[in-house]
Amino acid sequence: MHSSTHSGTLLITYISSTKHSLAAKTGGCFPGRAWVTLEKGGRKSMRDLQAGDRVLASTERGNLIYSEVLAFLDRDPAIKKHFYVISTHNGATLSMTAAHLLFVWDGNCTGGALPAEGAMQTIFASDAHPGQCLLTLERKGAEGHLNGQLSRITRLRVWEDRGAYAPLTAQGSLLVNGAMTSCYAAVEKHQLAHWAFGPLRMLYSWTGPNRVQGEGLHWYAHALRWVGKLLLDSELFHPWAMEGTDR
């Protein structure tokens, strides 16, 4: 355990000191092998996920709902990136880039009971640490009903993987590998990002999901990053997410 932690620390140090394109400086994404839970049953990998699919998401209170994938804020099947791999006490393992937002709770999650409304907060994946609690997926009963359960982070490491996918749901959240995450990245406030992407979500509610989107950063996300650099305090952004302007 000590050796793994030491290796992870060395790799984190390496990433923070490099400007190589493999570092997570272009925002927040999940690897292609990450999976989501479909409303129609079963799982689907990020690399196979499509706009129009309805996937398991969550309210900030922790109530599970299904929400439609409207578009991808970033999509690059071929790229290799470094991902923070976050493991929990109940076996959930989530991979995401450093600047992606993650819902956590700093209270006692023994027993798995959901926190009070407003108790969950969002942090960058690179700021997660053991002892914090994630909302994870649990199946209960003979019929396997899905429920949300808090589980403590037990381990963090950094791993290189292929593909970068950032799906946007109507809810603004989704469960990836059975753990609750935000759809947003780069800016530390989920509610601010959700508000900023409101016009895009409204557009797709009128026109339907963007089923013909190509690869790369979505034009709206690119425009928001440019506007954000002009108008917002730089402390609101993850430093790696704002380094590059190439995508």
Backbone bond lengths (Angstrom), bond angles and torsions (degrees), N, CA, C in turn:
res aa  C-N    CA-C-N  psi(-1)  N-CA   C-N-CA  omega(-1)  CA-C   N-CA-C  phi
1 M - - - 1.469 - - 1.516 110.29 -
2 H 1.343 115.62 -42.10 1.457 119.33 179.22 1.513 111.00 -64.66
3 S 1.351 115.92 -40.13 1.462 119.87 -179.40 1.516 110.99 -63.83
4 S 1.360 117.07 -42.23 1.456 120.67 -179.78 1.511 111.10 -63.73
5 T 1.340 115.72 -42.00 1.458 119.61 179.71 1.515 110.65 -64.15
6 H 1.337 117.11 -41.08 1.452 121.09 179.92 1.518 110.80 -64.07
7 S 1.346 116.95 -42.55 1.463 120.40 179.56 1.513 110.90 -63.86
8 G 1.363 115.96 -41.99 1.453 119.19 178.44 1.504 111.99 -62.04
9 T 1.338 116.69 -39.04 1.460 120.70 179.05 1.517 111.05 -63.52
10 L 1.325 116.87 -41.69 1.462 120.64 178.82 1.524 110.39 -62.71
11 L 1.336 117.35 -40.97 1.450 120.25 -177.64 1.519 110.89 -70.69
12 I 1.344 117.59 -37.59 1.455 120.56 175.99 1.520 109.91 -61.70
13 T 1.325 116.75 -42.76 1.459 120.96 178.09 1.517 110.61 -60.55
14 Y 1.331 116.21 -41.09 1.463 120.51 178.89 1.518 111.36 -61.32
15 I 1.351 116.14 -46.60 1.464 119.36 -177.50 1.513 111.06 -62.93
16 S 1.342 117.00 -42.73 1.459 119.64 -175.72 1.516 112.38 -67.62
17 S 1.322 117.64 -17.27 1.461 119.49 -176.98 1.526 112.90 -103.15
18 T 1.338 117.33 -0.81 1.459 119.36 -177.57 1.505 111.54 -112.09
19 K 1.314 116.63 153.73 1.465 121.55 175.97 1.519 110.17 -113.37
20 H 1.333 116.24 17.33 1.454 120.53 -179.46 1.523 110.04 -63.34
21 S 1.317 116.52 150.38 1.465 120.23 -175.13 1.520 112.57 -67.00
22 L 1.333 118.53 -13.83 1.447 118.93 176.83 1.509 111.87 -74.44
23 A 1.311 118.66 -18.19 1.466 121.32 177.84 1.513 109.35 -70.11
24 A 1.359 114.81 158.12 1.472 119.72 -172.45 1.515 111.64 -86.57
25 K 1.314 118.08 60.40 1.459 120.92 -174.60 1.522 112.94 -97.19
26 T 1.329 117.72 -4.11 1.452 118.98 -176.34 1.519 113.25 -99.69
27 G 1.313 117.85 8.89 1.451 119.27 178.04 1.502 111.38 128.52
28 G 1.331 116.71 -146.16 1.448 120.43 -174.93 1.505 112.37 -125.99
29 C 1.315 116.34 135.97 1.459 121.35 -177.33 1.516 110.09 -152.65
30 F 1.337 113.83 170.03 1.458 123.11 172.70 1.532 108.04 -117.20
31 P 1.332 118.10 153.21 1.467 119.90 177.63 1.522 111.14 -73.05
32 G 1.322 115.60 163.57 1.455 120.81 -177.22 1.510 114.17 -62.32
33 R 1.337 117.30 -27.96 1.461 119.55 -177.84 1.530 113.07 -82.49
34 A 1.333 118.24 -11.46 1.462 120.95 176.79 1.527 109.57 -59.77
35 W 1.330 116.98 153.58 1.461 119.33 -175.86 1.523 112.37 -131.27
36 V 1.326 114.28 157.32 1.460 122.50 176.49 1.521 107.88 -125.05
37 T 1.328 115.70 164.76 1.466 122.37 179.27 1.523 109.17 -101.85
38 L 1.325 116.89 126.66 1.459 122.38 -176.54 1.527 111.89 -90.08
39 E 1.337 115.60 147.85 1.466 119.91 177.50 1.527 111.19 -63.80
40 K 1.323 116.71 -34.05 1.464 120.00 -178.31 1.528 112.33 -80.49
41 G 1.318 115.99 0.91 1.461 120.34 177.38 1.513 112.44 107.90
42 G 1.321 115.50 146.23 1.450 120.93 177.24 1.517 112.96 84.98
43 R 1.303 114.10 -175.10 1.457 122.07 -179.32 1.525 110.13 -117.32
44 K 1.334 114.88 161.72 1.452 120.23 176.20 1.518 108.18 -144.20
45 S 1.326 116.47 135.33 1.458 119.90 -179.55 1.521 110.48 -74.91
46 M 1.314 116.07 157.16 1.460 120.90 177.83 1.518 111.26 -58.37
47 R 1.319 116.67 -37.91 1.467 119.10 -177.35 1.530 111.77 -66.64
48 D 1.344 117.28 -22.75 1.464 120.93 -179.75 1.522 112.92 -103.52
49 L 1.333 117.36 -7.04 1.458 121.23 -177.95 1.528 110.39 -66.14
50 Q 1.335 115.83 143.82 1.459 120.64 -178.89 1.524 110.42 -131.27
51 A 1.318 115.86 150.53 1.459 120.49 171.93 1.528 108.20 -58.00
52 G 1.324 116.26 136.75 1.456 121.40 -175.93 1.512 112.95 103.88
53 D 1.350 117.61 -23.02 1.461 120.81 174.43 1.528 109.35 -65.45
54 R 1.322 116.61 143.86 1.462 121.78 175.33 1.524 108.28 -104.68
55 V 1.331 115.61 122.61 1.457 121.09 -171.94 1.527 110.19 -123.84
56 L 1.317 115.08 161.62 1.461 120.56 179.97 1.521 109.72 -72.13
57 A 1.326 115.06 129.25 1.458 122.78 178.28 1.519 107.48 -133.08
58 S 1.319 116.74 -169.13 1.457 119.98 -177.38 1.516 110.15 -153.53
59 T 1.327 114.41 150.03 1.458 119.53 168.25 1.530 107.59 -78.37
60 E 1.327 116.54 167.09 1.459 119.39 178.66 1.521 111.82 -66.24
61 R 1.309 117.28 -19.84 1.465 121.62 176.05 1.520 111.41 -76.40
62 G 1.331 116.66 -18.10 1.448 119.94 179.88 1.512 114.07 104.73
63 N 1.335 117.79 6.44 1.462 120.62 177.61 1.523 109.80 -78.73
64 L 1.320 116.95 128.98 1.456 121.86 -176.79 1.526 110.85 -80.45
65 I 1.316 115.59 134.83 1.463 122.45 177.15 1.522 107.82 -143.01
66 Y 1.327 116.44 165.48 1.457 120.38 173.37 1.520 108.83 -103.63
67 S 1.324 115.74 140.94 1.460 120.97 -175.39 1.530 109.19 -139.06
68 E 1.319 116.09 145.55 1.470 121.53 -176.78 1.525 111.34 -79.91
69 V 1.327 116.09 136.88 1.461 121.49 171.53 1.521 107.72 -75.77
70 L 1.336 116.65 119.39 1.463 121.37 -176.27 1.521 112.95 -91.48
71 A 1.327 115.98 -34.48 1.471 121.37 -176.14 1.512 108.02 -171.65
72 F 1.316 116.22 -179.61 1.456 122.33 171.65 1.524 108.19 -114.40
73 L 1.323 116.45 125.07 1.459 120.26 176.82 1.520 110.85 -74.39
74 D 1.299 116.95 -22.47 1.467 122.89 172.53 1.513 107.07 -154.56
75 R 1.328 115.71 143.66 1.465 119.78 -179.40 1.519 108.72 -156.32
76 D 1.317 115.78 115.48 1.463 120.83 179.39 1.526 108.12 -148.20
77 P 1.331 117.83 98.77 1.467 120.61 -175.27 1.525 114.30 -67.23
78 A 1.326 118.18 -26.17 1.460 120.63 -170.27 1.523 114.52 -94.05
79 I 1.313 117.71 -24.20 1.458 120.81 -172.24 1.530 111.79 -66.38
80 K 1.317 116.13 149.64 1.462 121.86 171.49 1.524 108.56 -107.54
81 K 1.330 116.12 135.60 1.453 121.62 179.80 1.521 110.34 -137.05
82 H 1.326 114.84 163.60 1.453 120.05 170.82 1.518 108.75 -91.22
83 F 1.317 115.88 132.33 1.459 122.73 -178.49 1.525 110.04 -120.33
84 Y 1.317 115.27 140.66 1.454 120.67 170.71 1.526 107.94 -78.95
85 V 1.314 116.12 124.29 1.460 121.89 -178.93 1.527 107.34 -104.72
86 I 1.324 115.94 114.73 1.459 122.59 -173.41 1.524 108.44 -112.56
87 S 1.329 116.92 120.72 1.464 122.24 -178.78 1.522 109.99 -110.92
88 T 1.328 116.08 145.73 1.459 121.08 -178.88 1.524 111.54 -117.32
89 H 1.328 114.38 169.06 1.462 121.56 -176.43 1.527 112.36 -60.56
90 N 1.333 117.27 -33.85 1.469 119.20 -177.41 1.527 113.32 -90.85
91 G 1.325 117.02 10.01 1.461 120.25 172.34 1.511 116.37 100.35
92 A 1.324 118.89 -3.56 1.466 120.27 177.33 1.526 109.71 -69.53
93 T 1.329 116.73 140.85 1.460 122.25 178.08 1.521 108.40 -134.85
94 L 1.315 115.76 118.28 1.463 122.92 -173.89 1.520 109.93 -118.50
95 S 1.339 117.17 133.85 1.464 122.46 177.73 1.520 109.18 -116.73
96 M 1.332 116.30 129.60 1.464 121.11 178.94 1.520 109.02 -155.38
97 T 1.324 116.11 156.30 1.456 119.67 179.81 1.527 110.13 -73.07
98 A 1.323 115.29 163.22 1.460 121.66 -170.09 1.511 114.03 -56.92
99 A 1.337 117.58 -37.87 1.458 121.62 -172.83 1.522 113.41 -88.76
100 H 1.328 117.92 0.67 1.465 119.64 -179.74 1.520 109.97 -75.54
101 L 1.345 115.95 147.88 1.461 121.49 -178.52 1.529 111.28 -88.09
102 L 1.321 113.42 139.07 1.458 122.46 -177.02 1.520 108.34 -129.58
103 F 1.342 117.50 134.74 1.458 121.19 176.23 1.532 109.41 -83.12
104 V 1.329 116.76 127.76 1.466 121.19 178.93 1.522 109.62 -135.87
105 W 1.328 114.11 164.78 1.454 122.09 173.70 1.511 107.30 -135.77
106 D 1.326 116.87 134.80 1.457 120.80 -175.93 1.528 113.71 -95.36
107 G 1.326 117.28 6.28 1.456 120.32 -179.47 1.524 112.37 -84.49
108 N 1.329 115.41 -167.59 1.464 122.38 179.10 1.523 108.76 -84.47
109 C 1.327 117.19 115.06 1.465 119.32 -177.78 1.521 112.05 -102.97
110 T 1.321 118.00 16.43 1.451 120.93 174.79 1.522 109.27 -61.48
111 G 1.312 116.63 128.26 1.460 120.87 -177.53 1.506 112.88 96.61
112 G 1.335 117.43 -20.03 1.456 121.25 172.33 1.509 116.09 80.32
113 A 1.343 118.57 3.34 1.474 120.15 -178.33 1.524 110.58 -61.84
114 L 1.337 116.08 143.83 1.454 120.72 -178.30 1.527 110.63 -72.36
115 P 1.329 117.76 145.59 1.464 121.09 -179.99 1.517 111.78 -74.79
116 A 1.317 115.88 168.01 1.457 120.66 176.57 1.525 110.12 -66.25
117 E 1.320 116.39 158.15 1.456 120.88 179.37 1.524 110.77 -58.37
118 G 1.325 116.20 132.10 1.447 121.23 180.00 1.520 114.48 89.17
119 A 1.342 117.01 -4.80 1.466 119.53 -177.90 1.522 112.75 -78.89
120 M 1.342 116.85 -26.72 1.466 119.90 178.12 1.521 109.35 -73.87
121 Q 1.322 116.37 144.84 1.453 122.03 176.45 1.520 108.90 -130.91
122 T 1.324 116.62 161.05 1.456 119.35 176.21 1.515 109.91 -105.73
123 I 1.322 114.87 141.19 1.461 122.80 175.81 1.519 107.72 -134.44
124 F 1.324 116.86 163.57 1.455 120.35 171.37 1.525 109.16 -71.46
125 A 1.310 116.72 147.17 1.463 120.62 179.78 1.529 111.41 -55.77
126 S 1.329 117.00 -35.10 1.462 120.39 -178.97 1.522 112.48 -69.89
127 D 1.355 117.83 -12.75 1.465 121.41 178.84 1.527 112.68 -98.11
128 A 1.318 117.91 -1.26 1.461 120.67 179.05 1.527 109.96 -67.91
129 H 1.330 116.35 149.76 1.464 119.72 178.31 1.523 109.98 -150.40
130 P 1.326 118.00 156.03 1.467 120.96 179.06 1.523 111.48 -56.01
131 G 1.327 114.71 141.10 1.454 120.82 -178.83 1.509 112.98 105.75
132 Q 1.331 117.34 -27.62 1.459 119.86 174.34 1.532 109.28 -72.90
133 C 1.319 116.47 158.50 1.460 121.35 -176.09 1.522 110.96 -112.02
134 L 1.321 115.89 138.91 1.463 122.79 174.57 1.522 109.08 -111.17
135 L 1.326 115.79 151.27 1.455 120.26 170.45 1.522 107.76 -82.78
136 T 1.316 116.03 120.17 1.462 120.94 -177.32 1.523 110.20 -122.85
137 L 1.308 114.31 168.79 1.459 121.85 -175.19 1.520 109.81 -94.23
138 E 1.338 115.02 137.02 1.461 120.85 178.01 1.521 108.98 -136.64
139 R 1.326 115.29 138.01 1.468 120.32 175.80 1.525 108.88 -99.65
140 K 1.330 115.90 130.81 1.458 120.57 -178.34 1.521 110.72 -125.18
141 G 1.325 113.96 149.25 1.451 120.14 174.73 1.511 113.21 78.65
142 A 1.317 114.61 169.43 1.464 121.11 -177.95 1.520 111.99 -63.90
143 E 1.341 116.82 -28.80 1.459 120.30 -178.76 1.522 112.59 -89.25
144 G 1.320 117.23 -1.68 1.462 120.64 175.29 1.511 114.50 70.16
145 H 1.332 117.64 39.15 1.460 120.48 178.54 1.529 110.25 -62.14
146 L 1.332 115.57 139.88 1.460 120.80 -178.19 1.521 110.35 -86.98
147 N 1.317 115.63 133.87 1.461 122.04 177.80 1.520 109.16 -137.66
148 G 1.334 115.89 154.15 1.450 120.51 174.27 1.512 110.58 -88.35
149 Q 1.322 116.37 140.90 1.457 121.67 -179.89 1.521 109.13 -143.96
150 L 1.317 117.53 136.00 1.453 120.95 175.99 1.523 109.97 -77.04
151 S 1.318 115.65 138.51 1.457 120.85 177.45 1.528 109.24 -141.65
152 R 1.313 116.18 139.48 1.462 122.59 -174.06 1.520 112.05 -77.19
153 I 1.334 116.28 138.06 1.467 121.69 173.24 1.524 109.20 -67.99
154 T 1.311 116.24 127.67 1.463 121.05 -178.40 1.526 113.33 -113.49
155 R 1.326 117.60 -20.45 1.469 119.02 -174.82 1.511 110.52 -156.02
156 L 1.331 116.31 142.68 1.461 122.20 173.67 1.525 109.06 -132.46
157 R 1.299 116.02 140.67 1.454 121.72 174.17 1.515 108.23 -149.85
158 V 1.312 116.71 173.81 1.466 121.95 178.77 1.518 108.21 -122.41
159 W 1.322 115.14 136.27 1.458 120.42 -173.59 1.514 109.51 -142.08
160 E 1.314 117.01 141.95 1.458 120.90 175.58 1.521 109.66 -88.06
161 D 1.328 116.17 135.04 1.458 120.96 -179.25 1.525 108.55 -145.24
162 R 1.322 114.96 169.38 1.467 120.33 -175.97 1.530 111.15 -103.75
163 G 1.332 114.37 143.69 1.451 121.73 177.40 1.515 111.79 93.33
164 A 1.336 115.64 148.21 1.463 121.84 177.10 1.524 107.54 -142.05
165 Y 1.321 116.19 114.41 1.458 121.85 -175.52 1.520 109.70 -132.52
166 A 1.323 116.51 132.60 1.466 121.63 179.49 1.529 108.87 -133.53
167 P 1.339 117.88 82.55 1.465 120.30 -179.36 1.527 111.77 -71.94
168 L 1.313 115.80 142.93 1.466 122.82 175.14 1.517 108.31 -107.47
169 T 1.328 116.95 121.34 1.460 121.18 175.71 1.530 109.60 -102.25
170 A 1.314 115.98 163.19 1.458 120.45 177.39 1.524 111.33 -62.27
171 Q 1.339 116.78 -31.30 1.458 121.72 -179.84 1.523 112.33 -77.51
172 G 1.328 117.48 -24.94 1.460 121.04 -177.13 1.506 113.68 87.15
173 S 1.332 117.09 4.85 1.461 122.35 177.54 1.515 108.48 -139.66
174 L 1.319 116.50 168.71 1.458 121.85 172.15 1.515 108.63 -165.12
175 L 1.317 115.92 156.95 1.459 120.73 175.17 1.517 108.29 -96.31
176 V 1.312 116.20 121.92 1.462 123.14 -179.34 1.518 108.06 -115.88
177 N 1.322 116.42 127.16 1.468 121.29 -175.35 1.527 111.09 52.48
178 G 1.345 115.50 31.29 1.454 120.14 176.97 1.509 115.25 80.72
179 A 1.340 118.79 16.22 1.467 121.97 179.02 1.527 109.34 -129.56
180 M 1.328 116.12 142.37 1.461 121.38 -176.76 1.515 111.48 -75.60
181 T 1.326 116.10 130.67 1.458 121.74 176.59 1.523 109.55 -137.11
182 S 1.302 114.83 163.36 1.459 121.64 170.85 1.528 108.93 -82.70
183 C 1.316 116.06 158.55 1.471 120.52 172.11 1.523 111.40 -82.26
184 Y 1.328 117.50 -6.37 1.455 120.98 -167.58 1.527 112.07 -110.38
185 A 1.324 114.04 167.62 1.458 121.08 -177.62 1.515 109.70 -153.20
186 A 1.318 114.52 176.38 1.470 124.23 172.13 1.523 113.71 77.11
187 V 1.354 118.35 -49.16 1.461 121.26 177.97 1.528 108.26 -100.74
188 E 1.338 117.61 138.84 1.458 120.43 -167.27 1.525 114.51 -76.90
189 K 1.319 119.76 -11.96 1.455 122.46 -177.22 1.528 110.78 -103.04
190 H 1.331 116.50 114.61 1.468 120.24 179.71 1.523 111.16 -60.97
191 Q 1.333 117.19 -44.04 1.460 119.82 -177.30 1.525 111.74 -64.02
192 L 1.328 116.99 -36.95 1.465 120.55 177.08 1.527 110.26 -63.80
193 A 1.336 116.70 -45.38 1.461 120.68 179.38 1.534 110.69 -65.05
194 H 1.326 116.40 -41.02 1.465 120.09 -179.23 1.532 110.16 -62.93
195 W 1.329 115.93 -39.92 1.467 120.17 176.91 1.530 110.66 -65.20
196 A 1.333 116.66 -43.65 1.463 120.79 -177.36 1.524 112.05 -64.80
197 F 1.326 117.18 -32.74 1.467 120.39 179.32 1.526 112.22 -89.67
198 G 1.335 117.66 3.88 1.459 121.26 178.96 1.521 113.99 -54.79
199 P 1.340 119.42 -47.49 1.471 119.08 178.69 1.525 113.83 -59.35
200 L 1.338 117.12 -35.75 1.463 119.63 179.13 1.522 110.42 -69.71
201 R 1.316 116.97 -41.81 1.463 119.53 177.40 1.524 110.59 -63.12
202 M 1.323 116.74 -39.22 1.459 120.48 178.54 1.531 111.15 -65.35
203 L 1.335 116.06 -40.18 1.458 120.33 178.37 1.528 110.70 -57.68
204 Y 1.340 116.10 -47.12 1.459 119.22 -177.74 1.529 111.79 -74.14
205 S 1.335 118.07 -21.17 1.465 119.61 173.75 1.532 110.29 -69.52
206 W 1.331 116.39 -25.94 1.465 120.99 177.27 1.526 112.17 -85.39
207 T 1.332 115.56 -45.04 1.459 120.62 -172.41 1.521 113.40 -93.29
208 G 1.338 117.33 -14.92 1.450 121.29 -172.55 1.512 109.99 92.40
209 P 1.332 117.54 163.75 1.468 121.54 -177.69 1.522 112.47 -57.22
210 N 1.335 114.58 152.82 1.464 121.35 179.80 1.523 109.61 -82.16
211 R 1.327 116.82 90.34 1.463 121.53 -173.11 1.525 113.22 -86.62
212 V 1.327 118.51 -6.82 1.465 120.68 -175.29 1.534 111.45 -118.07
213 Q 1.316 117.53 21.30 1.460 121.08 -178.30 1.527 111.21 -66.17
214 G 1.309 116.10 137.92 1.452 120.93 177.11 1.523 111.90 -84.49
215 E 1.318 115.89 -161.22 1.455 121.37 -179.17 1.524 110.92 -91.06
216 G 1.322 115.21 159.06 1.458 120.94 177.14 1.517 112.50 102.64
217 L 1.316 115.38 -177.57 1.451 122.67 -178.24 1.529 110.26 -70.84
218 H 1.322 116.28 133.50 1.471 121.39 179.12 1.528 109.35 -61.24
219 W 1.337 116.63 142.54 1.465 120.39 -176.83 1.533 111.88 -58.88
220 Y 1.333 117.47 -35.44 1.454 120.36 -178.09 1.532 110.41 -69.85
221 A 1.332 116.81 -41.10 1.461 120.56 177.54 1.524 110.73 -64.04
222 H 1.316 115.89 -39.02 1.468 119.96 177.78 1.526 110.52 -63.10
223 A 1.341 117.26 -43.71 1.465 120.93 179.87 1.522 111.31 -65.34
224 L 1.351 116.88 -39.86 1.460 120.23 179.43 1.524 111.45 -64.45
225 R 1.312 117.00 -37.63 1.465 119.34 179.04 1.525 110.20 -63.99
226 W 1.320 116.16 -40.49 1.470 120.21 179.24 1.529 110.99 -65.31
227 V 1.350 116.40 -45.02 1.463 120.69 178.84 1.523 110.52 -65.10
228 G 1.319 116.33 -42.09 1.459 120.49 -179.05 1.516 113.02 -60.95
229 K 1.325 116.32 -38.61 1.467 119.83 178.85 1.526 111.03 -64.99
230 L 1.332 116.35 -28.84 1.459 120.26 -179.46 1.525 112.50 -81.19
231 L 1.348 117.12 -37.67 1.453 120.67 -167.52 1.524 115.53 -106.98
232 L 1.313 118.34 -25.01 1.455 120.46 -172.25 1.522 112.32 -104.36
233 D 1.316 114.83 155.28 1.461 121.94 176.37 1.525 109.18 -63.04
234 S 1.303 116.84 131.84 1.465 121.16 -177.73 1.526 112.18 -60.91
235 E 1.344 117.64 -22.73 1.463 120.76 -179.59 1.525 112.19 -69.03
236 L 1.329 117.73 -16.05 1.460 121.08 177.82 1.520 112.00 -75.55
237 F 1.333 117.35 -16.61 1.456 121.41 -173.59 1.526 111.47 -103.33
238 H 1.316 113.93 150.29 1.458 119.09 169.93 1.524 107.89 -70.54
239 P 1.328 119.24 130.66 1.477 120.55 -174.47 1.517 113.77 -59.53
240 W 1.327 118.18 -37.28 1.457 119.76 -178.88 1.518 111.54 -69.68
241 A 1.329 116.93 -31.26 1.459 120.30 -176.85 1.518 112.41 -69.03
242 M 1.337 117.87 -22.36 1.457 120.51 -175.44 1.523 112.56 -106.59
243 E 1.329 117.96 3.95 1.470 120.17 -178.64 1.516 112.45 -68.76
244 G 1.345 115.06 -44.92 1.460 118.44 -172.28 1.511 111.83 -102.33
245 T 1.303 116.82 148.51 1.467 122.71 175.37 1.510 110.83 -124.44
246 D 1.335 115.15 19.68 1.459 120.02 -175.69 1.510 112.20 -81.93
247 R 1.351 118.39 -14.33 1.472 119.82 -177.21 1.504 109.43 -135.69
